[in-house]
């Protein structure tokens, strides 16, 4: 360690990296440098608004990470959204989630909490069981796609006043010596000496994290891949569920193949959007704090975990998504009634749908040419189960967009303080496979920041 201030390099300015740096600001024994390969927040917003070249990458990379222009759901639990409970213990994870929630509130997240258990949610849970599903009630705050950049802009101001942030700067290599981190080499060849390094590059940085893990000899565990569709219906069909819970989380084991199918990222009165993962176009959903559409949407995902000899679930998910892009020149959309009837949705059939698509660029087509049969069968079976809870889901007003894919990073092995086997090298957030959402990513960054602050202040 240096004799003066400890040099801390944070790789990635997403929720995890931001939280780690904010936690370190009061520690006068640290000098913090954040390295972010994407754009600064104002530049990201301009690129997205202009809709020009780079719009897709600007949605995922830069200050705020993928969360900056996301739906902004803060799930206040350790039960979903990551592995913190397994790593640090349930009690410590809950405290970190509370700290993460407090951080977001301090910078302007809404105080309203959705999904608190009551008589209505109890009744919905009972009815879900009768339909063959499990309903998980999760308390959450909804920031909104339009309000997320405003909250993050306040965090940005605090960080720029207290540490160095380098935008448009990619990390190339983590440097070690005698089992301890000593610095980072940037893509332009610059070397940043470091006493501590925090790997927090977000989900889009997953390939780089895995490359570094392999080079450094770090252990990591493969993660499953979630493949499925984004379901869009008239908002009235889901209103009972969204009014009571905002985000309903339904779990279902498909009877034919015994696959876990789950709902994810419910967007009441929202819109379906495209998302680019490298050269692959996928689908996602947004909902806003200040405006509404006539539709609601949610993801329906089938989880698959592979065993030997195959160990690259990310490549598998990308392959399926590329197949959809090949057939639809992007995202495909199909009416549920056409899918179960075994026919392709044509532009004319789409015009007959009572639901107006919120993603007009999606190409009418046939998802059965893309999804593996076991996934397709599981999705149809779950839609029929949800229809028993929310009549109309398995009906003529339902549209299915594909492919939605969640490519989770292999989880880097870390200690209870989120330190890797290399001294001074910490890993947090989605890119390291530690978390899968805003709150746990923030919480994991706080954990890293606290661990380093404790070590530098006591040195």
Secondary structure, DSSP 8 states (H G I E B T S, - for coil): --SSSEEEEEE--SHHHHHHHHHHHT-TTEEEEEEESS--HHHHHHHHHHT-TTHHHHHHSSTTGGGGGS--EEE--SSSSBSHHHHH-HHHHHHHHHHHHHHHHHTT-----B----HHHHHHHHHHHHTT-EEE---EEE--TTTHHHHHHHHHHHHHHHSEEEES--EEEEEEETTEEEEEEETTS-EEE-SEEEE---GGGHHHHHHHHHHHT--EE---EEEEEEEEEEHHHHHHHHHHHSS-EEEEE-TTT--EEEEEEEETT-EEEEEEETTEEEEEEE--SS---SEEEEEEEEEE---TT---HHHHHHHHHHHHHHHHSS-EEEEHHHHHHT----HHHHHT-SS--S-TTSEE--GGGTS-HHHHHHHHHHHHHHHHHSTTTTSTT-EEEEEEEEE---EE---TTSB-SSBTEEE-STTTTSBSSHHHHHHHHHHHHHHHHHHHHT-
